[in-house]
Amino acid sequence: TAAEFETEAPTATTDRQCAVLTTCNVTEFETHAPTPTTDRRCESCSSNSILDCTDPSSRAAITSSHICEVARVDNCCCDELLSLTRVSGDVNVRSDETMLYFGMIREVGGRINGDGPSADNRGPLQVVNFGQVTRVGGNVDFKWNRITRVEFGALTLVDGFLSFWVNDLTSIDFGAITHINGSLALSRNAFTSIDFGTITIIGDSLILFNNDLTSIEFGAITRIGSHLSLYNNAFTSIDFGAITHIGGSLFLFNSPSLASIDCRNLGSCLCRSGNTSPTNCPNRCTQSQCA
């Protein structure tokens, strides 16, 4: 077949013998292409190098040494990043970057640090595209930017928190993500609705305050490990969908159009304000718990 090569030719009395072709993994590159009678040969292209996109010698080494994996990326981004397949540590994005693409990278073992300077002096980053990345091993942090579009691509797992705090997002599609093992923070954007799609687990808190949300679909979420913060929005109704566990407090301040809510016995205590009528809700939280 196309996935095999011939190891022994047939004779008048014996059948040909075949073996499965070797496949180079994400930290290898092909040094010899396969033929009908020889296997593919691969060599490691991993390195403990640091790619610094502001350092010409650092960038040149990636190309000249056929490096596909680095220990860290600083001052992202540059064309050499797009040829990598793995970053074992952190990716640190320059505060003046306007677009972030991950090219052929399939895994980031550490954090992705994309914060702008501050809430009052936001960075110019507008687009983030995760491309072929399937896993991020640490936090994904994009606070204080002007992001209008996020494409999660092949991403399924974030082992830390995921934060797009203080941006210009009006919508978001979580793509193939199923697990966020830290918190998910999407506050101070311009959402009017949100759907969490295929996400099933949020390991820490879900934080969605100071948006323009009128509707929310929890999708496949079954578990929120800590708090659910939904205050300063414009909800008219909230349905907790498939959620069976909220490990911390429910924060439901300042949703004046929300006439009633059925908590379905979720959460450890309830922090609320206004005239929202609660049903099947936990006891009120103490003042310190609501702070």
N, C-alpha and C positions, 0 to 999 in steps of 0.2 A: 504494500500500500504506500501512499504518499508519506506516511509517518514511519516508514521502515527503510532499512538498507540491506542489501544482500551480503551475507557473510560467507556463504559457500554456494558456488555455482551448481546448477543441476547437472547430473550425469545421466547416462542411459538407464541407470538403475536406482538413482537416488533423486529425491526432490531437492530443490534449492532450500537453503536455510537463511532466515532473515532475523533481524533484531530491530528493536524500536530505536528510532533516532533520539539522541540526546537533545534536550531542550535547555538552552541557557536560561538561568534564573535572573531575577531582577538586578543582582549585583555581579553579573557576568556579561561578557560580550563575545560574539562569535569571532574566532580567529581563523577558522577554516570552514567553509561551507560544505555541507554534505554532498556526496555524489551517489549514484546508484549502488556503489560498492564500498563506500567509506562513511563513517559517522561524522557528525558535526563535532567540532572542537571548540571549547569555551575556555576563557580565562577570567579570573576575578578582576573586577574593575572597582572594587571597594577601596576606600582610603580613609585615613584619619585626618585628612586635610580639612582646612576651613576655607570655604569659598567666600571671599570678600569682594563684593561687586564693585567696590571703589578702588581695588588694587589690581592693576593690569597684570602683574606677575601671577597673582592668585588665579585670575581668570584664564591666563594662558596655560597654566599647569593642568587645568581641567581638560582642555582639548588635546594638548600634546601627550598626556599620559593616559588618555582614554578613560578617565575617571567617571564612574557613574554613581558612586555613593560618597558623600562627604559627612564629616562629623557635625558641621554646623554651617549655616549660611548667614553672613552679616551684610548689612546695607543692601538688602534685596531691593531691586531685582536687576538681572542682566541675562543676556542670551544663554550664557553657560548654565544657568539654573535649569533652563528648559530641556537640556540634554541629560540631566540626572534622572535616575530612577528611584533613588532613596536618599533621604537625609536622616541620619541616625539620631541627631540632636535637634536643636532649635533652628527656626527660620526667623530672623529678625529683619523686619521690613523698614526701609527708610521712611522718615516722617514726611518726605516730599513726594512719595510715589503716588501716581494717579490710577494705575491699573496693576493688578496682581494676577498672574497666570502661573500655574504649577507645571505646565508642559507634560513631560513623561513621568513625573514623580508619582510613585504608587504608595509611598508611605513616608510620613514624617514622624520620627520616633519621639521627638520632644514637643516643645511649644511652637505656636505661630504667634509672634508678637507684632501686631499691626496697629498699635495705638497711635492716634494723633497726639499733638502736643498737650492739649487740654480741652475741656468742654467749651471754654470761651475762645479758644484759638484752634479750631478743628483742622485736621490735616486734609489734603486734597484727594485722598483715595476715594474712587468712585465705583470701581468694579473689582470683584473678587471671584475668580474662577478656579475651583479645586481640580478640575480636569479628571485625571486618572487616579487621584489620591483616594485610597480606600480606608485608611486609618490615620488618625493623629493621636500620638501617645501622650500629649499634654494638653494644656489650655490653648484655646483658639480665641484670641483677644483682638477685637477691632473697635475699641472705644474711640469716640471723639474724631470721627471722620465725616465724609460727605457721601457715603456709599449709597447708591441707588439700586444696584443689582448684585446679587449673590447667586452663583451657580455652583451647587454642591457636587455635581457630576457623579462620580462613583463612590463618594464618601458614605460609609456605613457606620463608622464608630469614631467617637471622640472620647478619649479616656479622661480628659479634664473637663473644664467648663467651656461653653461656647457663648461669646458675648459680642453683640453688635449694639452696644450702648451709645446713644446719642449719634444717630446717623440720619439719613434721609430716605430710608426704606419705606415704600408704600405697600409692597407685597413681598412675600418670601415663599419659596418652594423648597422644602427640605429634602427633596429627591429621594435617595435610597437610605438615608440615615435611619437606623433602628435604635441605637443606644448613645446617650450622652451621659457619661458617668459622673460628671460634675453638674454645675448649674447651667441653665439656659436663660440668658438675660437679653431681652430685646426691648428695653425701655427707651423712651424718648425718641421714637421714630414717628412716622406718619401713617401707621397701619390703621385701616378701618375694619379689616377682617383678617383672620389668620387660621390656617389649617395645619395641624402638625403631622399629617400624612402617616408615614409608616413608623414614626418614632414610637417605641413601646416603653422604654425606660428612661427616666431622667433621674440620675442618682442623687442629686442634691435638690436645689430649689428651681422653680419656674417663676421668673420675674418679668412681669409685663405691665409696668405702670407708666403713666404719663405718655400714653399713645392716644389715638382717636378711635379705639376699637369699639365697634357696635356689635360684632359677632365673633364667636370663637368656636372652632371645631377641634376637640382634643384628639380626633383621629384614633390611632391604635394605642395611645398611651394607656398603660395599665397601672403604672407606679411612678409616684413622685416621692423621692426619698425624704425631702424636708419640706420647706414652705411653698405655698402657692400664693403669689402676690399679684392681684388683679385690680389694684386701685388706680384712681384718676383715669378712668376710661368712660365710655358712653354705652355700656351694655344695656340692652333691654331684656335679655334672658341669658342664662348660663346653664348648659347641660354638661355634666361631667362625663358623659359617654361611657367608655370602657374602663375608666379609672376605678381601681379597687383599693388603692392605698395612697394616702397622703400622710407623710410621717411628721409634719410640723404644722404650723399655724396656717389658717386661711385668712388672707388680708383682702378685704372687700370694701375699702374706704372709697368714698366719693364717686359712686356710680348712681347719679340721681335718677336715671331712667329705669333702674333695676327695681321693679316693684316687689319681687319675691325671689327666693332661691331655695332649692332643695339640696342640702349638703350631702345627703345620702350617707350620713354618719361618717363622713370622711374628715380627716384632720384632727389635731389634738385640741385646738381651741379656735375661736372665731374672733377676728378683729373687724368690726364693721362700723359704718356711720350712716346717717340718713334714715330713710323710712323703709328700707328693704326689709321685707318680712321673711324671717328664716324658718325653714322646716327641716327636721332631721339633722340639725346642726349641732356641733359640740358647744360646750359652755363658752361664754365670753372669755377672751384672754385677759390677763392682768395688764395693767398699764405698762409695765416693763416689757411684757411680751409683745405688745403692740408698738413699741417704740422703734 
